[in-house]
Amino acid sequence: MAIPNLMGPIQEIVGKYNLKPIATLVTHGHLDHTFTVQPLSDKYEIPAYIHSADRKTLGDPFRILTKNGPIELILKEMGVTKFSEPREVREVSDLLTLSIAGFDITVHHAPGHTTGSAVFVVNDEYLLSGDVLFAGAIGRTDLPSGSSADMKKSLEKKILPLSDELIVLPGHGPQSTIGRERKNNPYLQRSFLDSPSMKGE
């Protein structure tokens, strides 16, 4: 898990295309997805949306990092020991609908990768799947607050019912569609979904 500070590239794109950031959507509380949330949100004075179960990770990402794991050690070597929430944080919950910049966004709470993992359906066209669903894979469930059993429930109840035409924009890797993943992703097949969940998977 890399820890990118994306402020530079984001500011470059915002300036190049004369964009106006409106909000930050946070799919879950892992640092590779939250490291830039506070500076980005505060610079542009925009709210950060995150599921209530992962909100505390914005100010304390160490709570879901492996104790003395590589990321924690890298952060300590960099002298990074404290984090802050953005000035404005808005908690989201399952099936909440947001209207942001002309987009209708539906929140689906999908725990498994973390307790507060969420995916966002945008205008019934796109799925911002975070680390719940990748092209051909899913997010790991063996980190603190992850759960293999919860992930299987989320895949079955939140991902499989979605329209085949939805374009999947995952947290890592190439885009896909729900239809393609339904057909080819081994983690969306009954053989996986019906298999026993082992603790620590």
N, C-alpha and C positions, 0 to 999 in steps of 0.2 A: 504494500500500500504506500504509494508515493504521497508526499505532502506538498502539493503545489500551491504557491501563492500566485494567483492569477490576476491580481490587480493590474499589472502592467499590460498584459494582452487585452484584458477587458476594456481598459481605458483607451487603448489604441483603436479597437474596433468601434467603440462608442463614438470616438472623435471622428474616425474616418467616414462613418456612415451617418453622422449627425443623429445618433439615437438618443432616446430618453428612457433610461431604466425605470421600471415601474415597481417591480417587486422581485424578491428572491424566493424561489421555491426550493425547499430543502427536502430531499427524499428520505434522508436518515442522518444519524449523528456521527458517522465516521469522519475522521479528520480530512481524508482526501476529498470529501464532499462539503466540509464546513470551514476549512482553514481560511477561506477568503470571505466568508459570509459577513462577519462583523465589519471589516473595513469597507467592503463593497456597499453594504446596506447603509452604513453611516455616512459614507462619502456622498452618496446620491440621495440620502434621506428617504429611503424606501423601506417598507416592512419586510421582514423575513418570515415566511410561513413554514411551520414545522409541526409534525404531529406532537400532541401533548406528551406522549410517552418518551419522546427523545429530546424534548426541549432542554432539559438540564445538561445535555451533552454540549450545547453551544458554549456554556460557561465552564464546563468541566468535561472535556472529551476523554480524560483519563479514565473515567468511570466505565467506559466500554473498550478500553485498550487492554491488551494482555499485560499483566503486571510484569514490569521489568523486561518487556518484549522489545523487539528492535525499534519500533516507532517511538516508544517512550524513551529509550536510550538515545536515539537520534535527537529528539526534542531537547533532552537534558544537555546534550553536547552543544546544541545550538543556543543554549541558555533560555529556551522557551519553556516556562513553567506555569504561566498564567494565561488564561483566556477570558474574554468578556463577551457577553451577549451583545447583539446590536441594540441600539436604543429602542427600536420598535420590533417586538416579536409578536406574531399572531399565531396562536395555536389552532391547528386544524384537527378535525375528527372524521371518522368514517362517513362517507356519502355526503359530506359538506360540498356545496357548490359555490365556487368563487367566480366572480365576474371581474376580470382584470384586463384592462387595455383592449376591451372588445372580445376577449376570449372567455368562453364558458369552460370552467375547469372543475372537474369532479374529483374529489379526493377519495381514494380507496386505501384504508388501513390494511397493510399486508405484512404483518410481523413474520419474523423468521430469520432474516439477515440481522436485524436488530428488533427490539421490542416495538419501536416506534416507526419502523419502515412504512413508507406510504408510496403509492404510485398515483400519478395524475393523468386523467383522461382529458385531453384538450380538444374542444369542439367536436367530439366524437370522431376525430381524425387521427390523433396522435396519442400514444401512451408514453409518458415519461416514467420509465420503469425503474430508475435508480439501479440498485444492486439486487433487486428481486428477480428480474429476468434479463438474461443476455441472449445474444444470438447463439443458440446451441448449448446454453448453459444457464446456471442460476448462481446467485451469490452464495458465499460460504456461510455456514451456520455454526461453526465451531468457535467463534469469538465470543467474548462476554456479551450477554443479552441476546445471543443467537439461539435458535431452536429449530432442529430438523423437523419436529412434529408440527410446529407453527408454520414453517415454510411450506410444508405439504398442504396444509389447510389453506394457506393463502393462494397457492398455485391453483388448487381445485376450486375455491370459492370466489377468488378475485380475478384470476388471470384467465382460466378456461372459459368462463361465461362471456368474455369480451368478443367483439366482432372480429372476424377473420381479417377484415380490411384495415383494421387499426395499424398504423405504422408505429413500430416500437423503436423508441429512442432510449437506449440503455445508458447506464452510468459509465460503462466501459465497452469498448468494442464497436463493431459496425451495427447499423440499424437493421431492422428486420420487419416482419409483420406477424400478427398473432396467428394468421393462417399457416404461415411457414413454420412457426415455432410449434404450433399444435401438431403438425405433421412430423417434424424432424427433431424437435428437442427431446432428448431422452428423459428429461426431468418432468415432462408433461404427459408421459405415458403411464398407463395404469400399473405397469410393472414396477415403476418407481413410487407412484403415489400410494399404492397399496402395500408397499414393503414396510417392515417394522422400522421405526425410528430409534436410532441408538443415541444415548446421551453423549453429547460432545461431538456429534456429527457436524 
